[in-house]
Amino acid sequence: MKILNHFSLKNYTTFGIEAKAEQFVAVHSVADLKSILEQNKTKKKFVLGGGSNMLLTKNIEALVIHIDLKGKKILKEDADFVWVESQAGENWHEFVLYTIEQNFGGLENMSLIPGNVGTTPVQNIGAYGTEIKDTFVSCEAMNIENQEIKTFTKEECHFGYRESVFKNEVKDQYIIVSVVFKLRKQNHKINTSYGDITAELEKNKVTTPTLKDVSNAVIAIRKSKLPDPAELGNSGSFFKNPILLKADFEPIHQKFPEMKFFDISETEVKVPAGWLIEQAGLKGKRFGDAGIHKNQALVLVNYGNATGQEILDVSKIVQDTVYNMFGIHIEAEVNII
Ligand SMILES: Cc1cc2nc3c(=O)[nH]c(=O)nc-3n(C[C@H](O)[C@H](O)[C@H](O)COP(=O)(O)OP(=O)(O)OC[C@H]3O[C@@H](n4cnc5c(N)ncnc54)[C@H](O)[C@@H]3O)c2cc1C
C-alpha cells in the first residue's frame, strides 16, 4: 500500500474536476484498511468510492482512502431466495449484471447507476421504482476510530429517500466494507410500471420480459436520457425531488395548477425538481464551463474546465431561481465537499 502525496483526483470523480488530495491511498483488503486507519489515527480521513456522487470544490486536506475491496459470494440460499455478499469496491453496474446472469432478481431496475456497491447504502440509491432498501439485508462497516467491524441491519440503516444513517447519525464514522442482498431465484417481481420501461419493451416487441430484458430497457433509457460522465462531467441528479407537506403544497398548487406532483403518503407529496428547474427557464443554460444539461434539468454538467466552485455557484443560481419562483427549496443530492 503506497500513500501518495498531492494526488490529483480529476480522474476519480465523474465531474472530472481538478482537486488534489493531500494524501491518497487505495485499499484492496479489509486488513489493509485496518492498518491504514491504525497507522494514521490523528490524520483527517476522507472516503472515496467511485466518485459519482460528489462535487469537489477544493483540495482535500486529508488522507483520501479509495475503497477498492473486490469479491462477491453466495452466503446461503433456499428454494426461493439467495443471499449474495459483495465487497464494497465492486462496481455496482457490473455487480447488477452478474446477478442477472445468475437469474437473481431484484436489482435489474437499478442497472447502469455509476459507483461502487459499498456506497449504495449511503444514499439508498434508487431508480425506476426500486431502491436498495428493497433487497438490502445488512452491511459490514469498519469504525474509523477503533477499527471494529459492525454489522448494520436494514432497520439500523434508517433508509429514507436518498438517505441513511451513514449520511446522518454516523456520518464520517464508518467505512462500509461489504453489503449483503437478498435476491429472488424464481417468481421474479418484474416491475415495468415506472418511467418509460413499458414503452421501451414494447418497442423491442418484448411481451414477457426477463430480468435481462428489463435491465436492457433501463440501460437504453438511461443512455438516451443521461449524459455519460466519460463524455460530459456530471454527477447524475444534482438535486433531490422536494417532499412537501400537503398543507404547504396546496397553496403553491393553487398558484401553479400545472405543477407535477406524486402522492407519497397521506400527508406528503413529492414534486419533480427537474420540472421546477425547467419551468424556471434554466434547462440548457450555460455559465462558462458549468451549466444545466440541455435534456435533463436535474443534471449539472462540467463542459470541460469548470471548477467545483463554479458548479456550486450554478447550483445556487438554480436553488434561488426555483425558490423565488415557486417558494420551494430544492436540496442537493450530491455530496458537496
Ligand atoms: C450519470 C449518473 C447517474 C446517476 N444515477 C443515479 C440514480 O439513478 N440513482 C441514484 O440513487 N444515484 C445515481 N447517481 C449517483 C451515484 O451514482 C450514486 O450515489 C452512487 O451510489 C455513488 O457511489 P460512489 O461509489 O461513486 O460514491 P462516491 O461519490 O465515491 O461517495 C459518495 C459518498 O459516500 C461516501 N462513501 C463512499 N464510499 C463509502 C464507503 N465504502 N463507506 C462509507 N462511505 C462511503 C463518500 O465519502 C461520499 O460522501 C448517478 C450518478 C451519475 C454520475
The ligand as a Tripos MOL2 file, in Angstrom:
@<TRIPOS>MOLECULE
LIG
   53    58     1     0     0
SMALL
NO_CHARGES

@<TRIPOS>ATOM
      1 C1        -24.6950    9.6580  -14.6670 C.3       1 LIG1
      2 C2        -25.0840    9.3640  -13.2270 C.ar      1 LIG1
      3 C3        -26.3240    8.8120  -12.9550 C.ar      1 LIG1
      4 C4        -26.7100    8.5320  -11.6350 C.ar      1 LIG1
      5 N1        -27.9410    7.9790  -11.4130 N.ar      1 LIG1
      6 C5        -28.3260    7.6790  -10.1550 C.ar      1 LIG1
      7 C6        -29.6000    7.0710   -9.9080 C.ar      1 LIG1
      8 O1        -30.3570    6.7670  -10.8220 O.2       1 LIG1
      9 N2        -29.9540    6.8090   -8.6220 N.ar      1 LIG1
     10 C7        -29.1240    7.1220   -7.5670 C.ar      1 LIG1
     11 O2        -29.5260    6.8440   -6.4310 O.2       1 LIG1
     12 N3        -27.9110    7.6870   -7.7690 N.ar      1 LIG1
     13 C8        -27.4990    7.9680   -9.0240 C.ar      1 LIG1
     14 N4        -26.2740    8.5550   -9.2390 N.ar      1 LIG1
     15 C9        -25.4310    8.9180   -8.0720 C.3       1 LIG1
     16 C10       -24.3500    7.8650   -7.7200 C.3       1 LIG1
     17 O3        -24.1110    7.0110   -8.8020 O.3       1 LIG1
     18 C11       -24.7150    7.0150   -6.5070 C.3       1 LIG1
     19 O4        -24.9920    7.8420   -5.4080 O.3       1 LIG1
     20 C12       -23.6030    6.0350   -6.1230 C.3       1 LIG1
     21 O5        -24.0700    5.1280   -5.1540 O.3       1 LIG1
     22 C13       -22.3510    6.7310   -5.6000 C.3       1 LIG1
     23 O6        -21.3460    5.7410   -5.4560 O.3       1 LIG1
     24 P1        -19.8110    6.0970   -5.4700 P.3       1 LIG1
     25 O7        -19.0700    4.8630   -5.0990 O.co2     1 LIG1
     26 O8        -19.4300    6.7320   -6.7480 O.co2     1 LIG1
     27 O9        -19.7560    7.1550   -4.2750 O.3       1 LIG1
     28 P2        -18.7390    8.3720   -4.0130 P.3       1 LIG1
     29 O10       -19.1170    9.5290   -4.8770 O.co2     1 LIG1
     30 O11       -17.3370    7.9060   -4.0670 O.co2     1 LIG1
     31 O12       -19.1150    8.7260   -2.4920 O.3       1 LIG1
     32 C14       -20.3680    9.2640   -2.1310 C.3       1 LIG1
     33 C15       -20.3920    9.4870   -0.6130 C.3       1 LIG1
     34 O13       -20.2890    8.2640    0.0760 O.3       1 LIG1
     35 C16       -19.1000    8.1970    0.8870 C.3       1 LIG1
     36 N5        -18.5630    6.8320    0.7170 N.ar      1 LIG1
     37 C17       -18.0150    6.2960   -0.4230 C.ar      1 LIG1
     38 N6        -17.6990    5.0130   -0.2060 N.ar      1 LIG1
     39 C18       -18.0410    4.7270    1.0800 C.ar      1 LIG1
     40 C19       -17.9390    3.5530    1.9070 C.ar      1 LIG1
     41 N7        -17.4270    2.4120    1.4430 N.pl3     1 LIG1
     42 N8        -18.3630    3.6410    3.1820 N.ar      1 LIG1
     43 C20       -18.8880    4.7940    3.6810 C.ar      1 LIG1
     44 N9        -19.0000    5.9320    2.9620 N.ar      1 LIG1
     45 C21       -18.5830    5.8850    1.6720 C.ar      1 LIG1
     46 C22       -18.1960    9.2970    0.3620 C.3       1 LIG1
     47 O14       -17.3280    9.7980    1.3490 O.3       1 LIG1
     48 C23       -19.2110   10.3280   -0.1050 C.3       1 LIG1
     49 O15       -19.6650   11.0980    0.9740 O.3       1 LIG1
     50 C24       -25.8440    8.8340  -10.5500 C.ar      1 LIG1
     51 C25       -24.5720    9.3990  -10.8420 C.ar      1 LIG1
     52 C26       -24.2070    9.6530  -12.1500 C.ar      1 LIG1
     53 C27       -22.8390   10.2290  -12.4320 C.3       1 LIG1
@<TRIPOS>BOND
     1     1     2 1
     2     2     3 ar
     3     2    52 ar
     4     3     4 ar
     5     4     5 ar
     6     4    50 ar
     7     5     6 ar
     8     6     7 ar
     9     6    13 1
    10     7     8 2
    11     7     9 ar
    12     9    10 ar
    13    10    11 2
    14    10    12 ar
    15    12    13 ar
    16    13    14 ar
    17    14    15 1
    18    14    50 ar
    19    15    16 1
    20    16    17 1
    21    16    18 1
    22    18    19 1
    23    18    20 1
    24    20    21 1
    25    20    22 1
    26    22    23 1
    27    23    24 1
    28    24    25 2
    29    24    26 1
    30    24    27 1
    31    27    28 1
    32    28    29 2
    33    28    30 1
    34    28    31 1
    35    31    32 1
    36    32    33 1
    37    33    34 1
    38    33    48 1
    39    34    35 1
    40    35    36 1
    41    35    46 1
    42    36    37 ar
    43    36    45 ar
    44    37    38 ar
    45    38    39 ar
    46    39    40 ar
    47    39    45 ar
    48    40    41 1
    49    40    42 ar
    50    42    43 ar
    51    43    44 ar
    52    44    45 ar
    53    46    47 1
    54    46    48 1
    55    48    49 1
    56    50    51 ar
    57    51    52 ar
    58    52    53 1
@<TRIPOS>SUBSTRUCTURE
     1 LIG1         1 GROUP 0 **** ****
